[in-house]
């Protein structure tokens, strides 16, 4: 079945989030008087953040709580006398200033001129909009839908229902969800009853029961190997 609308995840799908995080964390630590904070605390932060984002997917925490809780845990672990709420707010602001595309993304999207394209991301509305606006992708998508604005998040089917209503989708069978996360993007697409494409550049083994419709390892594979993806 050919598709009319392709939904893309943002972080680690179109944008290099590790690079984004590195710069945003460094700039935030520097503002709070810790110029070596990135080197000293990034490993701890990433471990905490991974747990927190999993809690979000499983509805054990809200996005607003996530913004503060990850830094509260970090500062408690390292006995840092910093305000987690202020730090979290500035970090989100700094995230919005970072736009680092994954190799091949710009060329891939340029080749999809015959399709409706939109972003569906678990994240903060202002930061995600700012990052796209500050990138070469600024005029690419008809909508950028962040979980913060919807009250739901991937993998919940409700965020897809919100997206379909906003974009006037009447036939979900003609929608494809593309993303790097099995538990968020691919499971979400499955929950919404739409086809999915797993962006898996590292060639990770899928240890779950979640089965994407397609799997690709690079963006040229997606844009040039359309027969495999059946666009």
N, C-alpha and C positions, 0 to 999 in steps of 0.2 A: 504494500500500500504506500503510495507516495505521500509525502508530508507537505502541509501548507505552512506550519509553524514549527520552528525549532527553538526550544528553551535551553539556554546555557546556564550552568552554574558559573560562578565568577572565580572564587579563590581556588588555586591549584588546578583550574580548568582553563580559564583564559588568562588569569593573572598569576604570577609567581608570588605566592603568599609568603614564603620564607624570606624572600628579599624585601617584601613590603613590611613584614613584621620586624625584620632586623633594623631597618631605618627608622620606623616609627618608635620602636622601643628605645633605640639609642637617643633619639631626639627628646623623648619624654624623660628618660633618666637624666640626661644632660640638663634639662630645664630644672629638675629638682636637685641639682647639685651633685649628681653621681655620674661623672663622665665615663667611668669604667663599668657602669651598671650592666650594660649589655653583655660584656664578657663575663662578669661575675655571676649574673643571675639568669641568663637566658635559658640555660639547660633546665633549671628549676621551674622557670616560668612555663616552658613548653610542656613539661610533664604535668603541671597543674592545669594548664589550658586544655590539654587533651582530655583530661577527666571532666573538666567543666563543660566542654562542648558536647561530650557524650551525654552528660546529665541533661543538657538542653534538648538534644534529640529525643531523649527518653522522657521528657516533660517533668524532670525532677527539679528544674530550676528555670526561671524566666530569663529572657534576654537582658532585661534591665538588671536583674540580680547578677548575671554573668559578668556584666561590665565592671562591677565592683568586686565581686567575690574572688575572682582569680588573683587580683592584686592584694586583697586582704590576706589570702592564704600565703601568697609569696612573701609579703612583708612580715607576717607572723613567723613563718619558717626561718627567715633570716634576721629577725629582730630589727627590722628597719622602722624608723619612726617617720613614716610617710602617710599621708591621707589617701586611702585607697580610692575614695570617690573622686577626688580632684585628679589623681593620677589617671584613673580610668577615663575620665572625660577628656583630658588632654591627649591621651593615647588614641582615642577614637578620632579626635580632630587631626592628629598627625597621620593616622592611617589614610585619611582622605586625601592627603597630599602625595601619596605614593602610587605610582602607576607603572608596574613592571610586567610587560607582556611575556607570556611563554612563547618560545620560538615557534614560528609558523602560524600563529593565531591571526595576525593581520591579513596575511595572504589567504588563509582559509576562509575567513569571513568575507573577504572581497569577492570570492568565488561563489557566494551564496546569494547573489542579487535577486534571484527569482523566488526567494523564500521570505516569509515573515520571521523576524528574529527578535527574541526578547531574552532578558536576563531574569533568572529566578534564583535568589540567593538567600541563605541564612545569614543575616547580618544587619548592620545598622544603616538605616536609610541614607542619612546625610553622607556618611563615609563612602558607601558604595556608589552613590550617584556622583560624588566628587571625584572618585578614582576613575570612573569611566569618562567623565567630562574632561579630565586632565590627560587623557590618553588619545592615541590615534583612533580609538573606537567611538569617539564622542557622538558621531552621527550615524551609528550603525544600527541601534536597536530602537524599536518603536516603544518599548517600555522596559524599565528596570524595576523589578518588584523585589523588595527586601522583606524578610520575615517581620521586621519591626512594624511595618505599616499594616500588615495583615492580621496580626494577633495569632498567627499560626507559623509553623516552620516545617521544612522538610524533615522527616518523611511523611508528615501528616497529609492526608488526602485533601483536607480543607484548604491548604495553601494553593493547591492546584485548582480547586473549585473557584477560589477567589481569582486566580489568574485567568481561568477560562472565561469567567464572567467579565472581568475587566477588558479582556481582549476580544470579546465577542465570539468565543469558540463554541461552535455548536456540534462539532464532530471530533471528539477527543482522539479517535483512531488516526487522525491526520496530524497529530502532535507528536514530536520526538523530544525527549528530555536527555540532555547530554551533560555528564558530569564525572568527576573523579571519585566521588564517595559512593561506595556500595550501600552503606547504611542510610545515607541521606538522599542523594540524588536518584540512585537506581531503585532503592526500596520505595522512595516517594513516588517515582513514576509508576512502579508496580501497583502501589496502593491506589493511584489515580486511574489505573487501567489504561496507561499509555505505553508506547514503545520507549525503550531506553538505549542509550549508547554509553558504555563505560570507557572513559578516557583513562588509560592505564599505561602511562609512559614507562614506568619502572618494571613492567612485566610482573606485577605482584600476583601471587597465587590467590585465587578466590576461595577462602576457607568457609564461606557461608552458603546458605541455601538460596541466597538472592541471585537470580539469573538475569543478566542484562540481555536485551535483544541482540545487541551488537557489542563488540569490544574492539578498540583501536589503541595503538601504541604511539601514534604521532599524528599531528594535524595534517600533514600531506596525505596520510593514509585516509583521513576522513574526506578531505576536499577533492582528492584525485582518484581515490578508490571507491567511488560512489556505488559501484556495482556491489561491493562487499557490504556497504552500509545501506544500500537500497534507498537512497534519497530520491 
